[in-house]
């Protein structure tokens, strides 16, 4: 039985691991998910951007979901990214994910094509109505060239299993606008690492995080400090983390996060083309950032100050 989703806490956007031939390495992927569970995360996002969803074949995606459910599906809520070229493919994938046993879905606009608002509504509606799973919409206008407007959310509010929004717009005013417009109808999740603390201070209930895959304990402690009202502790961890969190807003975020995982002994930097591992000055820059962060990791004990 899959754990119930409450959309709170830290949800790493888990990576998909590849072997030296760039075949999906299910054993290594499972190992990474099991390690994140041991580090205390609250749930896992599978096959999102960091999971290289669109670099995998359909059968590979389903194999990753099956391996994840087998490894940690009885311990953590698992949310499968739905990122397909067409609405019918997204419907089939959502239905298969439900049969495999995930707890929920993270639903993206159809890839490549930039839809009108009516087309975007129909895409979300048809996928949502094809499954009983709870759905988190993914709003990321810089990446997908289309935004989920408040007027669209008002229409989508009539669909009961659309319950959350992953907000990755860099303008944190969106958090307040959504809450003012809809109250508790939609749970808001922080979706951009380098404005995550701001988003949670404004009312986001959880954090879908890329860099947590490399530094999970700090992410979990940051969230715990915030929940306990230990704001200075949360700020201290956040300030230490920020140079790495900025990587989440760059086009090479997947390569950077996987390189960070490799340096921290949590995975491999291998990616599938068109992505390629970082090289040259960029590789040296990211390596230096990760190594500095590893050497200066903050104490994770709370202070007595509120």
Secondary structure, DSSP 8 states (H G I E B T S, - for coil): --------EEEEE----B-TTS-B-HHHHHHHHHHHHHTT-SEEEESSTTTTGGGS-HHHHHHHHHHHHHHHTTTSEEEEEE--SSHHHHHHHHHHHHHHT-SEEEE---SSS---HHHHHHHHHHHHHT--SEEEEEE-HHHHS----HHHHHHHTTSTTEEEEEE--S-THHHHHHHHHHTTSSEEEE--GGGHHHHHHTT--EEEESGGGT-HHHHHHHHHHHHTT-HHHHHHHHHHHHHHHGGGGSTTHHHHHHHHHHHTTS------TT-----HHHHHHHHHHHHHHHHT----S--S--
